[in-house]
Amino acid sequence: MYDPELVDGSVTVDDVTLLQLYVAGDKSLDANAQLKADVNRDGIIDILDCTEIQLYVAGNIPNLGWYLI
């Protein structure tokens, strides 16, 4: 998964796309990316995490859970 903190600190629709591919079983994530991908911190990386990132990218929520760490 693209690591926004290592590049420019931004999260984009590309991150959502990669996460959707992971959820569908078509991409793998390293351990660090998996920690960041579970944005709602429920221990499961799923469509709910994708949705939260989409809401963030659209400007509907002010931040993501892992961004506060």
A tleap script that builds the chain and sets N, CA, C and O, in Angstrom:
source leaprc.protein.ff14SB
mol = sequence {
  NMET TYR ASP PRO GLU LEU VAL ASP GLY SER
  VAL THR VAL ASP ASP VAL THR LEU LEU GLN
  LEU TYR VAL ALA GLY ASP LYS SER LEU ASP
  ALA ASN ALA GLN LEU LYS ALA ASP VAL ASN
  ARG ASP GLY ILE ILE ASP ILE LEU ASP CYS
  THR GLU ILE GLN LEU TYR VAL ALA GLY ASN
  ILE PRO ASN LEU GLY TRP TYR LEU CILE
}
set mol.1.N position { 0.844 -1.185 0.000 }
set mol.1.CA position { 0.000 0.000 0.000 }
set mol.1.C position { 0.876 1.230 0.000 }
set mol.1.O position { 1.890 1.282 0.697 }
set mol.2.N position { 0.496 2.194 -0.762 }
set mol.2.CA position { 1.144 3.490 -0.782 }
set mol.2.C position { 1.189 4.057 0.628 }
set mol.2.O position { 0.182 4.016 1.336 }
set mol.3.N position { 2.319 4.580 1.048 }
set mol.3.CA position { 2.481 5.110 2.399 }
set mol.3.C position { 2.524 6.629 2.341 }
set mol.3.O position { 3.579 7.198 2.060 }
set mol.4.N position { 1.399 7.307 2.599 }
set mol.4.CA position { 1.347 8.760 2.457 }
set mol.4.C position { 2.307 9.497 3.374 }
set mol.4.O position { 2.803 10.561 3.003 }
set mol.5.N position { 2.582 8.971 4.550 }
set mol.5.CA position { 3.461 9.675 5.467 }
set mol.5.C position { 4.897 9.711 4.957 }
set mol.5.O position { 5.646 10.625 5.302 }
set mol.6.N position { 5.291 8.746 4.151 }
set mol.6.CA position { 6.651 8.727 3.637 }
set mol.6.C position { 6.812 9.628 2.424 }
set mol.6.O position { 7.936 9.999 2.085 }
set mol.7.N position { 5.735 9.983 1.772 }
set mol.7.CA position { 5.830 10.801 0.571 }
set mol.7.C position { 5.515 12.256 0.869 }
set mol.7.O position { 6.421 13.089 0.874 }
set mol.8.N position { 4.270 12.579 1.114 }
set mol.8.CA position { 3.934 13.983 1.329 }
set mol.8.C position { 2.880 14.214 2.409 }
set mol.8.O position { 2.395 15.335 2.564 }
set mol.9.N position { 2.522 13.179 3.151 }
set mol.9.CA position { 1.556 13.345 4.228 }
set mol.9.C position { 0.111 13.394 3.783 }
set mol.9.O position { -0.772 13.641 4.604 }
set mol.10.N position { -0.160 13.165 2.496 }
set mol.10.CA position { -1.539 13.226 2.031 }
set mol.10.C position { -2.111 11.828 1.816 }
set mol.10.O position { -1.379 10.860 1.612 }
set mol.11.N position { -3.420 11.752 1.867 }
set mol.11.CA position { -4.144 10.516 1.584 }
set mol.11.C position { -5.030 10.823 0.389 }
set mol.11.O position { -5.716 11.844 0.366 }
set mol.12.N position { -5.016 9.950 -0.597 }
set mol.12.CA position { -5.757 10.213 -1.830 }
set mol.12.C position { -6.677 9.047 -2.183 }
set mol.12.O position { -6.712 8.024 -1.498 }
set mol.13.N position { -7.405 9.230 -3.250 }
set mol.13.CA position { -8.281 8.180 -3.754 }
set mol.13.C position { -7.462 6.956 -4.159 }
set mol.13.O position { -7.984 5.841 -4.152 }
set mol.14.N position { -6.192 7.142 -4.510 }
set mol.14.CA position { -5.329 6.005 -4.838 }
set mol.14.C position { -5.163 5.074 -3.633 }
set mol.14.O position { -5.089 3.856 -3.791 }
set mol.15.N position { -5.105 5.651 -2.437 }
set mol.15.CA position { -5.009 4.838 -1.228 }
set mol.15.C position { -6.268 3.999 -1.037 }
set mol.15.O position { -6.196 2.834 -0.646 }
set mol.16.N position { -7.411 4.597 -1.314 }
set mol.16.CA position { -8.680 3.873 -1.208 }
set mol.16.C position { -8.713 2.721 -2.211 }
set mol.16.O position { -9.126 1.611 -1.878 }
set mol.17.N position { -8.280 2.990 -3.424 }
set mol.17.CA position { -8.277 1.968 -4.462 }
set mol.17.C position { -7.391 0.792 -4.063 }
set mol.17.O position { -7.791 -0.363 -4.208 }
set mol.18.N position { -6.200 1.078 -3.566 }
set mol.18.CA position { -5.307 0.001 -3.134 }
set mol.18.C position { -5.901 -0.790 -1.974 }
set mol.18.O position { -5.773 -2.013 -1.921 }
set mol.19.N position { -6.549 -0.092 -1.049 }
set mol.19.CA position { -7.161 -0.779 0.075 }
set mol.19.C position { -8.334 -1.649 -0.379 }
set mol.19.O position { -8.530 -2.746 0.143 }
set mol.20.N position { -9.102 -1.170 -1.335 }
set mol.20.CA position { -10.194 -1.971 -1.874 }
set mol.20.C position { -9.654 -3.233 -2.537 }
set mol.20.O position { -10.249 -4.304 -2.413 }
set mol.21.N position { -8.533 -3.111 -3.239 }
set mol.21.CA position { -7.910 -4.285 -3.854 }
set mol.21.C position { -7.432 -5.266 -2.787 }
set mol.21.O position { -7.520 -6.479 -2.974 }
set mol.22.N position { -6.928 -4.745 -1.672 }
set mol.22.CA position { -6.516 -5.604 -0.564 }
set mol.22.C position { -7.723 -6.345 0.017 }
set mol.22.O position { -7.665 -7.554 0.245 }
set mol.23.N position { -8.798 -5.623 0.251 }
set mol.23.CA position { -10.003 -6.229 0.816 }
set mol.23.C position { -10.549 -7.310 -0.123 }
set mol.23.O position { -11.075 -8.327 0.329 }
set mol.24.N position { -10.421 -7.080 -1.424 }
set mol.24.CA position { -10.896 -8.055 -2.417 }
set mol.24.C position { -9.939 -9.237 -2.569 }
set mol.24.O position { -10.264 -10.211 -3.248 }
set mol.25.N position { -8.767 -9.161 -1.944 }
set mol.25.CA position { -7.802 -10.243 -2.027 }
set mol.25.C position { -6.860 -10.153 -3.214 }
set mol.25.O position { -6.158 -11.115 -3.523 }
set mol.26.N position { -6.839 -9.001 -3.885 }
set mol.26.CA position { -6.013 -8.835 -5.076 }
set mol.26.C position { -4.692 -8.122 -4.825 }
set mol.26.O position { -3.885 -8.006 -5.747 }
set mol.27.N position { -4.445 -7.644 -3.620 }
set mol.27.CA position { -3.202 -6.951 -3.247 }
set mol.27.C position { -2.792 -7.409 -1.868 }
set mol.27.O position { -3.621 -7.854 -1.075 }
set mol.28.N position { -1.514 -7.298 -1.587 }
set mol.28.CA position { -1.042 -7.578 -0.232 }
set mol.28.C position { -0.541 -6.274 0.390 }
set mol.28.O position { -0.187 -5.329 -0.316 }
set mol.29.N position { -0.518 -6.243 1.708 }
set mol.29.CA position { -0.028 -5.085 2.452 }
set mol.29.C position { 1.034 -5.545 3.431 }
set mol.29.O position { 0.909 -6.617 4.024 }
set mol.30.N position { 2.080 -4.747 3.607 }
set mol.30.CA position { 3.063 -5.089 4.631 }
set mol.30.C position { 2.467 -4.761 5.996 }
set mol.30.O position { 1.395 -4.163 6.082 }
set mol.31.N position { 3.157 -5.148 7.053 }
set mol.31.CA position { 2.625 -4.993 8.414 }
set mol.31.C position { 2.347 -3.533 8.756 }
set mol.31.O position { 1.340 -3.234 9.398 }
set mol.32.N position { 3.216 -2.627 8.341 }
set mol.32.CA position { 3.023 -1.206 8.628 }
set mol.32.C position { 1.780 -0.671 7.923 }
set mol.32.O position { 0.993 0.071 8.510 }
set mol.33.N position { 1.615 -1.053 6.674 }
set mol.33.CA position { 0.440 -0.611 5.917 }
set mol.33.C position { -0.838 -1.190 6.511 }
set mol.33.O position { -1.874 -0.525 6.514 }
set mol.34.N position { -0.778 -2.422 7.015 }
set mol.34.CA position { -1.956 -3.023 7.629 }
set mol.34.C position { -2.373 -2.252 8.878 }
set mol.34.O position { -3.564 -2.052 9.117 }
set mol.35.N position { -1.413 -1.827 9.661 }
set mol.35.CA position { -1.741 -1.026 10.851 }
set mol.35.C position { -2.449 0.264 10.460 }
set mol.35.O position { -3.426 0.663 11.092 }
set mol.36.N position { -1.950 0.909 9.416 }
set mol.36.CA position { -2.547 2.169 8.954 }
set mol.36.C position { -3.893 1.949 8.272 }
set mol.36.O position { -4.777 2.801 8.350 }
set mol.37.N position { -4.047 0.824 7.615 }
set mol.37.CA position { -5.279 0.552 6.870 }
set mol.37.C position { -6.483 0.350 7.780 }
set mol.37.O position { -7.615 0.620 7.377 }
set mol.38.N position { -6.256 -0.115 8.985 }
set mol.38.CA position { -7.360 -0.330 9.932 }
set mol.38.C position { -7.685 0.999 10.613 }
set mol.38.O position { -7.444 1.175 11.808 }
set mol.39.N position { -8.234 1.923 9.836 }
set mol.39.CA position { -8.424 3.292 10.331 }
set mol.39.C position { -9.469 3.390 11.444 }
set mol.39.O position { -9.398 4.299 12.271 }
set mol.40.N position { -10.423 2.483 11.479 }
set mol.40.CA position { -11.426 2.560 12.554 }
set mol.40.C position { -11.021 1.739 13.778 }
set mol.40.O position { -11.759 1.666 14.761 }
set mol.41.N position { -9.840 1.124 13.705 }
set mol.41.CA position { -9.237 0.420 14.845 }
set mol.41.C position { -10.120 -0.686 15.435 }
set mol.41.O position { -10.178 -0.866 16.651 }
set mol.42.N position { -10.806 -1.422 14.552 }
set mol.42.CA position { -11.622 -2.535 15.049 }
set mol.42.C position { -10.917 -3.879 14.906 }
set mol.42.O position { -11.493 -4.922 15.216 }
set mol.43.N position { -9.657 -3.855 14.433 }
set mol.43.CA position { -8.894 -5.076 14.284 }
set mol.43.C position { -9.139 -5.817 12.982 }
set mol.43.O position { -8.574 -6.888 12.757 }
set mol.44.N position { -9.982 -5.249 12.119 }
set mol.44.CA position { -10.328 -5.876 10.844 }
set mol.44.C position { -10.159 -4.840 9.742 }
set mol.44.O position { -10.657 -3.720 9.854 }
set mol.45.N position { -9.464 -5.210 8.689 }
set mol.45.CA position { -9.345 -4.321 7.534 }
set mol.45.C position { -10.434 -4.716 6.557 }
set mol.45.O position { -10.402 -5.802 5.979 }
set mol.46.N position { -11.401 -3.826 6.376 }
set mol.46.CA position { -12.555 -4.155 5.544 }
set mol.46.C position { -13.116 -2.912 4.863 }
set mol.46.O position { -12.500 -1.846 4.889 }
set mol.47.N position { -14.270 -3.058 4.266 }
set mol.47.CA position { -14.899 -1.976 3.507 }
set mol.47.C position { -15.218 -0.776 4.394 }
set mol.47.O position { -15.306 0.345 3.894 }
set mol.48.N position { -15.392 -0.983 5.681 }
set mol.48.CA position { -15.635 0.147 6.583 }
set mol.48.C position { -14.423 1.065 6.641 }
set mol.48.O position { -14.567 2.284 6.736 }
set mol.49.N position { -13.238 0.489 6.584 }
set mol.49.CA position { -12.020 1.300 6.555 }
set mol.49.C position { -11.936 2.064 5.234 }
set mol.49.O position { -11.582 3.243 5.216 }
set mol.50.N position { -12.261 1.395 4.135 }
set mol.50.CA position { -12.284 2.067 2.830 }
set mol.50.C position { -13.238 3.250 2.848 }
set mol.50.O position { -12.914 4.331 2.358 }
set mol.51.N position { -14.409 3.037 3.414 }
set mol.51.CA position { -15.419 4.091 3.469 }
set mol.51.C position { -14.934 5.276 4.287 }
set mol.51.O position { -15.144 6.425 3.898 }
set mol.52.N position { -14.284 5.007 5.422 }
set mol.52.CA position { -13.788 6.106 6.251 }
set mol.52.C position { -12.722 6.917 5.507 }
set mol.52.O position { -12.693 8.143 5.606 }
set mol.53.N position { -11.861 6.240 4.774 }
set mol.53.CA position { -10.851 6.962 3.998 }
set mol.53.C position { -11.520 7.777 2.895 }
set mol.53.O position { -11.112 8.907 2.626 }
set mol.54.N position { -12.542 7.215 2.255 }
set mol.54.CA position { -13.278 7.967 1.232 }
set mol.54.C position { -13.903 9.226 1.824 }
set mol.54.O position { -13.857 10.295 1.216 }
set mol.55.N position { -14.479 9.095 2.998 }
set mol.55.CA position { -15.075 10.265 3.661 }
set mol.55.C position { -14.021 11.322 3.962 }
set mol.55.O position { -14.277 12.518 3.826 }
set mol.56.N position { -12.840 10.879 4.368 }
set mol.56.CA position { -11.749 11.797 4.655 }
set mol.56.C position { -11.291 12.504 3.380 }
set mol.56.O position { -11.135 13.725 3.366 }
set mol.57.N position { -11.077 11.740 2.317 }
set mol.57.CA position { -10.626 12.317 1.053 }
set mol.57.C position { -11.646 13.330 0.521 }
set mol.57.O position { -11.275 14.351 -0.059 }
set mol.58.N position { -12.926 13.037 0.726 }
set mol.58.CA position { -13.991 13.938 0.272 }
set mol.58.C position { -14.141 15.169 1.168 }
set mol.58.O position { -14.878 16.096 0.830 }
set mol.59.N position { -13.448 15.180 2.305 }
set mol.59.CA position { -13.530 16.322 3.209 }
set mol.59.C position { -14.691 16.258 4.180 }
set mol.59.O position { -15.043 17.265 4.795 }
set mol.60.N position { -15.293 15.078 4.325 }
set mol.60.CA position { -16.454 14.946 5.203 }
set mol.60.C position { -16.109 14.630 6.652 }
set mol.60.O position { -16.956 14.761 7.535 }
set mol.61.N position { -14.868 14.213 6.902 }
set mol.61.CA position { -14.378 14.035 8.274 }
set mol.61.C position { -13.000 14.692 8.353 }
set mol.61.O position { -12.281 14.729 7.354 }
set mol.62.N position { -12.622 15.210 9.523 }
set mol.62.CA position { -11.392 16.011 9.625 }
set mol.62.C position { -10.092 15.216 9.667 }
set mol.62.O position { -9.045 15.755 9.310 }
set mol.63.N position { -10.123 13.953 10.090 }
set mol.63.CA position { -8.880 13.180 10.170 }
set mol.63.C position { -9.181 11.689 10.211 }
set mol.63.O position { -10.328 11.260 10.337 }
set mol.64.N position { -8.111 10.922 10.100 }
set mol.64.CA position { -8.197 9.472 10.197 }
set mol.64.C position { -7.577 9.044 11.517 }
set mol.64.O position { -6.665 9.701 12.018 }
set mol.65.N position { -8.064 7.950 12.082 }
set mol.65.CA position { -7.580 7.487 13.368 }
set mol.65.C position { -6.080 7.321 13.447 }
set mol.65.O position { -5.466 7.766 14.417 }
set mol.66.N position { -5.458 6.680 12.431 }
set mol.66.CA position { -4.012 6.447 12.498 }
set mol.66.C position { -3.225 7.712 12.288 }
set mol.66.O position { -2.046 7.769 12.635 }
set mol.67.N position { -3.849 8.730 11.727 }
set mol.67.CA position { -3.137 9.985 11.524 }
set mol.67.C position { -2.873 10.686 12.843 }
set mol.67.O position { -2.029 11.579 12.911 }
set mol.68.N position { -3.582 10.293 13.893 }
set mol.68.CA position { -3.433 10.936 15.197 }
set mol.68.C position { -2.340 10.302 16.037 }
set mol.68.O position { -1.995 10.823 17.097 }
set mol.69.N position { -1.790 9.185 15.581 }
set mol.69.CA position { -0.778 8.467 16.349 }
set mol.69.C position { 0.549 9.187 16.270 }
set mol.69.O position { 1.533 8.735 16.856 }
savepdb mol mol.pdb
quit
